[in-house]
């Protein structure tokens, strides 16, 4: 029981700490094979017509150290009619605070992800 509680607390705090830290886009993020597999699986849960958009964005617009799909199926919102993908529903409020800045950041993330 004690081990289970410690595991739950550790995993829960890791999840919570993932959403809240702001920084510059991390275009050099390298996922290992297990992480890439999880990301691919999560992206595959999106409708087919949305997958390319999420892949092009690559990172959460709010938590830009968080690869889309790393925390499960990316969360989609519409910002001024444009699809924006987030790592989780917890980032939605922040993304909607400043729609123009959010859309500008999406474009920067797409440009960074497109570079070899």
N, C-alpha and C positions, 0 to 999 in steps of 0.2 A: 504494500500500500504506500509506504513512504517513497519508494523508488518511482512508483507511478505518479505520485503527486509532484515529485521533483521534475520528472520528465514533462508533465503537462505545464508546469510553471516555466520551465526552460523554453519549451516550444512556443508557449503563449507570449513570453516576453520577446522572443526573437521575432515573432510575427508583428507584434506591436512596434518594436523598434524599427522595423523595416519601413513603416509608414510614419514619417514625421521629420526625417532629416533631409534638408534641402542642400543641393550642390549642383555643380555644372554637369552636363551630360557626360556619361562615362562611356565613350565610344570604344575604349580599349577593354571593356569587360570581356573576360574569357570564361566561359562556362565549361566545366568538365563534361565528359560523356553522359553521366547520369543527369546533370542539370540540363544539358541540351535535349536529352530524351524527354524530360519532363516538360520543357518549353515547347517542343514540337507537338507532344501529346495535347497540351493545353490549347495551343493555337488551333489544332485540328478540331477542337470542340466548337469553334466559331463556325457560323454558316460559311459555306464555300466562298461566297462573294465578299466576305469581310476579311478573310485570312490574309490576302495580299496587303490590305491596308494596315493591319496590325503588324505584319512583318516589316513593312516599309517604315513604320514608326519606331519599332524595336524596343523602346523604353517607355515607361510610364511618364506621362507629361508632368505629373506632380512629383513623384519619387523617381527621379531620373537615374538613379543607380539600380532601379529595379527593372529587370528585363520583363517584357510582357510575356506572360505564360509561366514565369517562374513560380508564382504564387497560385497558379490555377488558371482557369479560363479568364482571359482579359475581360474587364468590365467596360462596356461601350456606353458612351453618352453622346448626345448631340449638342454641339456648341455652335450657336448661330447656324443651325442646319447642317453642320459638318461633323462627321464621325470622329470621335476622339477616344482613344483606348487608354485605360488606366489599369494599374496592377490589381486594384481591388476597389470595391464600392466605397471604402473609407476615404478615398482620394477625391470623390465626386464633388463635395462641397468646395474644396480648395480650387479645383479646376474651373468651377462655375463662377468663382468670385470675380475674375477678370477675363471675360471671354476673349478679348482681343489678344491679350498676353498669352493665353492658353493656345490659341490658334497659331500665333507666331512661334511659340515654342515647339508645337507639333511640326511645323515646317523645318525648324532647325534640327529637330531629331531625325526627320526624314532625310535631310541633306547629309547629316553626319553618318547615318546608317548606310547611305548610298556610296560613301567613299570607300575605296578598297583598303 
